[in-house]
Amino acid sequence: MEIAVVGTPEFTLGFQLAGISHLHNPVDDEAMASVLRTLLNSKEVGIVVVDSTSLSRLPERLREQLSASVTPTVLGIGTEEDNTLRDTIRKAIGVDLWA
């Protein structure tokens, strides 16, 4: 399974330098939603990393689908403090690693 990264070119650059090749740089929120819907149905992708700022601008229904998805697991990462990663890990393994 692959890791896919979705966000601005600045956000995906670090992942590209780390060797991840499945990168998506949508130009607007509509393209972002389209890419994420496609990745949700992809059999090759196991983890989707998304800029949390972009994630917060998506329609609520799509955010709920992304949050509920187990395969692929969707992780929102950003500079703002966010409990999405903590909640995702707790849901996946049943343990709160921060406690």
Biotite code that builds the C-alpha atoms (Angstrom):
import biotite.structure as struc

atoms = struc.array([
    struc.Atom([0.000, 0.000, 0.000], chain_id="A", res_id=1, res_name="MET", atom_name="CA", element="C"),
    struc.Atom([1.104, 3.503, -0.775], chain_id="A", res_id=2, res_name="GLU", atom_name="CA", element="C"),
    struc.Atom([1.022, 6.815, 1.053], chain_id="A", res_id=3, res_name="ILE", atom_name="CA", element="C"),
    struc.Atom([-0.663, 9.668, -0.817], chain_id="A", res_id=4, res_name="ALA", atom_name="CA", element="C"),
    struc.Atom([-0.171, 13.319, 0.094], chain_id="A", res_id=5, res_name="VAL", atom_name="CA", element="C"),
    struc.Atom([-2.675, 16.022, -0.877], chain_id="A", res_id=6, res_name="VAL", atom_name="CA", element="C"),
    struc.Atom([-2.122, 19.746, -0.467], chain_id="A", res_id=7, res_name="GLY", atom_name="CA", element="C"),
    struc.Atom([-0.314, 22.783, -1.745], chain_id="A", res_id=8, res_name="THR", atom_name="CA", element="C"),
    struc.Atom([3.074, 22.342, -3.422], chain_id="A", res_id=9, res_name="PRO", atom_name="CA", element="C"),
    struc.Atom([4.701, 23.816, -0.302], chain_id="A", res_id=10, res_name="GLU", atom_name="CA", element="C"),
    struc.Atom([2.953, 21.214, 1.896], chain_id="A", res_id=11, res_name="PHE", atom_name="CA", element="C"),
    struc.Atom([3.809, 18.239, -0.311], chain_id="A", res_id=12, res_name="THR", atom_name="CA", element="C"),
    struc.Atom([7.443, 19.225, -0.931], chain_id="A", res_id=13, res_name="LEU", atom_name="CA", element="C"),
    struc.Atom([8.772, 17.748, 2.326], chain_id="A", res_id=14, res_name="GLY", atom_name="CA", element="C"),
    struc.Atom([7.015, 14.462, 1.624], chain_id="A", res_id=15, res_name="PHE", atom_name="CA", element="C"),
    struc.Atom([8.453, 14.423, -1.892], chain_id="A", res_id=16, res_name="GLN", atom_name="CA", element="C"),
    struc.Atom([11.937, 14.949, -0.476], chain_id="A", res_id=17, res_name="LEU", atom_name="CA", element="C"),
    struc.Atom([11.295, 12.011, 1.879], chain_id="A", res_id=18, res_name="ALA", atom_name="CA", element="C"),
    struc.Atom([10.661, 9.797, -1.153], chain_id="A", res_id=19, res_name="GLY", atom_name="CA", element="C"),
    struc.Atom([6.874, 9.747, -1.372], chain_id="A", res_id=20, res_name="ILE", atom_name="CA", element="C"),
    struc.Atom([5.838, 9.886, -5.005], chain_id="A", res_id=21, res_name="SER", atom_name="CA", element="C"),
    struc.Atom([2.018, 9.768, -4.794], chain_id="A", res_id=22, res_name="HIS", atom_name="CA", element="C"),
    struc.Atom([1.502, 13.561, -4.525], chain_id="A", res_id=23, res_name="LEU", atom_name="CA", element="C"),
    struc.Atom([-1.512, 15.667, -5.474], chain_id="A", res_id=24, res_name="HIS", atom_name="CA", element="C"),
    struc.Atom([-1.603, 19.465, -5.673], chain_id="A", res_id=25, res_name="ASN", atom_name="CA", element="C"),
    struc.Atom([-5.219, 20.462, -6.394], chain_id="A", res_id=26, res_name="PRO", atom_name="CA", element="C"),
    struc.Atom([-5.704, 24.065, -7.443], chain_id="A", res_id=27, res_name="VAL", atom_name="CA", element="C"),
    struc.Atom([-8.928, 24.765, -5.519], chain_id="A", res_id=28, res_name="ASP", atom_name="CA", element="C"),
    struc.Atom([-11.321, 23.285, -2.958], chain_id="A", res_id=29, res_name="ASP", atom_name="CA", element="C"),
    struc.Atom([-13.448, 21.577, -5.628], chain_id="A", res_id=30, res_name="GLU", atom_name="CA", element="C"),
    struc.Atom([-10.394, 19.842, -7.100], chain_id="A", res_id=31, res_name="ALA", atom_name="CA", element="C"),
    struc.Atom([-9.296, 18.911, -3.561], chain_id="A", res_id=32, res_name="MET", atom_name="CA", element="C"),
    struc.Atom([-12.653, 17.233, -2.898], chain_id="A", res_id=33, res_name="ALA", atom_name="CA", element="C"),
    struc.Atom([-12.452, 15.374, -6.212], chain_id="A", res_id=34, res_name="SER", atom_name="CA", element="C"),
    struc.Atom([-8.926, 14.077, -5.514], chain_id="A", res_id=35, res_name="VAL", atom_name="CA", element="C"),
    struc.Atom([-9.892, 12.920, -2.013], chain_id="A", res_id=36, res_name="LEU", atom_name="CA", element="C"),
    struc.Atom([-12.994, 11.102, -3.290], chain_id="A", res_id=37, res_name="ARG", atom_name="CA", element="C"),
    struc.Atom([-10.825, 9.315, -5.847], chain_id="A", res_id=38, res_name="THR", atom_name="CA", element="C"),
    struc.Atom([-8.272, 8.346, -3.199], chain_id="A", res_id=39, res_name="LEU", atom_name="CA", element="C"),
    struc.Atom([-11.013, 7.002, -0.906], chain_id="A", res_id=40, res_name="LEU", atom_name="CA", element="C"),
    struc.Atom([-11.883, 4.484, -3.615], chain_id="A", res_id=41, res_name="ASN", atom_name="CA", element="C"),
    struc.Atom([-8.286, 3.597, -4.475], chain_id="A", res_id=42, res_name="SER", atom_name="CA", element="C"),
    struc.Atom([-7.112, 0.074, -3.634], chain_id="A", res_id=43, res_name="LYS", atom_name="CA", element="C"),
    struc.Atom([-3.409, 1.062, -3.777], chain_id="A", res_id=44, res_name="GLU", atom_name="CA", element="C"),
    struc.Atom([-3.516, 3.803, -1.139], chain_id="A", res_id=45, res_name="VAL", atom_name="CA", element="C"),
    struc.Atom([-3.413, 2.922, 2.568], chain_id="A", res_id=46, res_name="GLY", atom_name="CA", element="C"),
    struc.Atom([-2.721, 6.346, 4.080], chain_id="A", res_id=47, res_name="ILE", atom_name="CA", element="C"),
    struc.Atom([-3.750, 9.782, 2.833], chain_id="A", res_id=48, res_name="VAL", atom_name="CA", element="C"),
    struc.Atom([-1.996, 12.783, 4.384], chain_id="A", res_id=49, res_name="VAL", atom_name="CA", element="C"),
    struc.Atom([-3.842, 16.071, 3.942], chain_id="A", res_id=50, res_name="VAL", atom_name="CA", element="C"),
    struc.Atom([-3.072, 19.627, 4.993], chain_id="A", res_id=51, res_name="ASP", atom_name="CA", element="C"),
    struc.Atom([-5.456, 20.221, 7.926], chain_id="A", res_id=52, res_name="SER", atom_name="CA", element="C"),
    struc.Atom([-6.254, 23.741, 6.710], chain_id="A", res_id=53, res_name="THR", atom_name="CA", element="C"),
    struc.Atom([-7.441, 22.374, 3.367], chain_id="A", res_id=54, res_name="SER", atom_name="CA", element="C"),
    struc.Atom([-9.293, 19.589, 5.129], chain_id="A", res_id=55, res_name="LEU", atom_name="CA", element="C"),
    struc.Atom([-11.276, 22.093, 7.199], chain_id="A", res_id=56, res_name="SER", atom_name="CA", element="C"),
    struc.Atom([-12.553, 23.818, 4.018], chain_id="A", res_id=57, res_name="ARG", atom_name="CA", element="C"),
    struc.Atom([-14.130, 20.637, 2.606], chain_id="A", res_id=58, res_name="LEU", atom_name="CA", element="C"),
    struc.Atom([-17.876, 19.961, 2.749], chain_id="A", res_id=59, res_name="PRO", atom_name="CA", element="C"),
    struc.Atom([-18.923, 18.469, 6.081], chain_id="A", res_id=60, res_name="GLU", atom_name="CA", element="C"),
    struc.Atom([-20.229, 15.245, 4.540], chain_id="A", res_id=61, res_name="ARG", atom_name="CA", element="C"),
    struc.Atom([-16.895, 14.563, 2.824], chain_id="A", res_id=62, res_name="LEU", atom_name="CA", element="C"),
    struc.Atom([-15.001, 15.346, 6.051], chain_id="A", res_id=63, res_name="ARG", atom_name="CA", element="C"),
    struc.Atom([-17.180, 12.795, 7.855], chain_id="A", res_id=64, res_name="GLU", atom_name="CA", element="C"),
    struc.Atom([-16.454, 10.176, 5.163], chain_id="A", res_id=65, res_name="GLN", atom_name="CA", element="C"),
    struc.Atom([-12.731, 10.862, 5.430], chain_id="A", res_id=66, res_name="LEU", atom_name="CA", element="C"),
    struc.Atom([-12.827, 10.664, 9.220], chain_id="A", res_id=67, res_name="SER", atom_name="CA", element="C"),
    struc.Atom([-14.726, 7.368, 9.177], chain_id="A", res_id=68, res_name="ALA", atom_name="CA", element="C"),
    struc.Atom([-12.476, 5.771, 6.557], chain_id="A", res_id=69, res_name="SER", atom_name="CA", element="C"),
    struc.Atom([-10.248, 2.976, 7.843], chain_id="A", res_id=70, res_name="VAL", atom_name="CA", element="C"),
    struc.Atom([-8.612, 2.046, 4.527], chain_id="A", res_id=71, res_name="THR", atom_name="CA", element="C"),
    struc.Atom([-7.298, 4.436, 3.514], chain_id="A", res_id=72, res_name="PRO", atom_name="CA", element="C"),
    struc.Atom([-6.669, 6.158, 6.816], chain_id="A", res_id=73, res_name="THR", atom_name="CA", element="C"),
    struc.Atom([-6.844, 9.922, 6.353], chain_id="A", res_id=74, res_name="VAL", atom_name="CA", element="C"),
    struc.Atom([-4.553, 12.079, 8.487], chain_id="A", res_id=75, res_name="LEU", atom_name="CA", element="C"),
    struc.Atom([-4.876, 15.852, 8.678], chain_id="A", res_id=76, res_name="GLY", atom_name="CA", element="C"),
    struc.Atom([-1.524, 17.426, 9.443], chain_id="A", res_id=77, res_name="ILE", atom_name="CA", element="C"),
    struc.Atom([-0.796, 21.109, 9.867], chain_id="A", res_id=78, res_name="GLY", atom_name="CA", element="C"),
    struc.Atom([0.750, 23.828, 11.937], chain_id="A", res_id=79, res_name="THR", atom_name="CA", element="C"),
    struc.Atom([-2.347, 24.426, 14.048], chain_id="A", res_id=80, res_name="GLU", atom_name="CA", element="C"),
    struc.Atom([-2.986, 22.249, 17.090], chain_id="A", res_id=81, res_name="GLU", atom_name="CA", element="C"),
    struc.Atom([-5.365, 19.540, 15.976], chain_id="A", res_id=82, res_name="ASP", atom_name="CA", element="C"),
    struc.Atom([-6.650, 16.404, 17.681], chain_id="A", res_id=83, res_name="ASN", atom_name="CA", element="C"),
    struc.Atom([-7.495, 14.642, 14.400], chain_id="A", res_id=84, res_name="THR", atom_name="CA", element="C"),
    struc.Atom([-4.319, 12.552, 14.431], chain_id="A", res_id=85, res_name="LEU", atom_name="CA", element="C"),
    struc.Atom([-4.823, 11.670, 18.098], chain_id="A", res_id=86, res_name="ARG", atom_name="CA", element="C"),
    struc.Atom([-8.436, 10.622, 17.484], chain_id="A", res_id=87, res_name="ASP", atom_name="CA", element="C"),
    struc.Atom([-7.490, 8.607, 14.392], chain_id="A", res_id=88, res_name="THR", atom_name="CA", element="C"),
    struc.Atom([-4.797, 6.667, 16.246], chain_id="A", res_id=89, res_name="ILE", atom_name="CA", element="C"),
    struc.Atom([-7.113, 6.060, 19.203], chain_id="A", res_id=90, res_name="ARG", atom_name="CA", element="C"),
    struc.Atom([-9.806, 4.779, 16.824], chain_id="A", res_id=91, res_name="LYS", atom_name="CA", element="C"),
    struc.Atom([-7.374, 2.562, 14.897], chain_id="A", res_id=92, res_name="ALA", atom_name="CA", element="C"),
    struc.Atom([-5.596, 0.885, 17.815], chain_id="A", res_id=93, res_name="ILE", atom_name="CA", element="C"),
    struc.Atom([-7.977, 1.489, 20.698], chain_id="A", res_id=94, res_name="GLY", atom_name="CA", element="C"),
    struc.Atom([-5.399, 3.250, 22.881], chain_id="A", res_id=95, res_name="VAL", atom_name="CA", element="C"),
    struc.Atom([-4.798, 6.931, 23.543], chain_id="A", res_id=96, res_name="ASP", atom_name="CA", element="C"),
    struc.Atom([-1.022, 7.293, 23.118], chain_id="A", res_id=97, res_name="LEU", atom_name="CA", element="C"),
    struc.Atom([-1.054, 10.818, 24.575], chain_id="A", res_id=98, res_name="TRP", atom_name="CA", element="C"),
    struc.Atom([-2.613, 9.755, 27.892], chain_id="A", res_id=99, res_name="ALA", atom_name="CA", element="C"),
])
